[in-house]
Amino acid sequence: MDLIKNKAQLKKNMVTLETYLDEGNESEKEMALLLIKRGICFVAYKVGDATHFAPSRFVGYVNNTLEQHEDSWIKDGTETNKAIFEILTAKPSANEKLQQAYFNYCRLLGFEPNKKGAFGVSHKFWDLTRRVEFCL
């Protein structure tokens, strides 16, 4: 799987994730929800007035799909974080406001969020909520 190289590829994957959540079959929705629940680093973005979250490990690969994501044994959040860093020129960081928004988003999606990401690591975020080019 190739890593994303530009903002358009990142946004395309955000739209793909949203499509699974909004229009996917039961299995696709469940898989998308698990990605969000198990994530550590997230891209935070606006959909209308709401803040949504996409895990870096999904949105960091070119033209990613749930099928490709599940079939790939090479997916690595460290690599996708580097790719997203190169595009956004910023590292993800802890952010209490976004952490609370993430918790609220998870509850809206119908599950109780984990207080920490996988492996007990604190959640981190790229805040794109004020960047118009990333609003959906």
Sequence and secondary structure as in RCSB ss.txt:
>XXXX:A:sequence
MDLIKNKAQLKKNMVTLETYLDEGNESEKEMALLLIKRGICFVAYKVGDATHFAPSRFVGYVNNTLEQHEDSWIK
DGTETNKAIFEILTAKPSANEKLQQAYFNYCRLLGFEPNKKGAFGVSHKFWDLTRRVEFCL
>XXXX:A:secstr
  B  SHHHHHHHHHHHHHHHHH  HHHHHHHHHHHHH SEEEEEEETTEEEEEEHHHHTBTT  HHHHHH S  
 HHHHHHHHHHHHSS  B  HHHHHHHHHHHHHHTS   SS GGG   EEEE TT GGG  
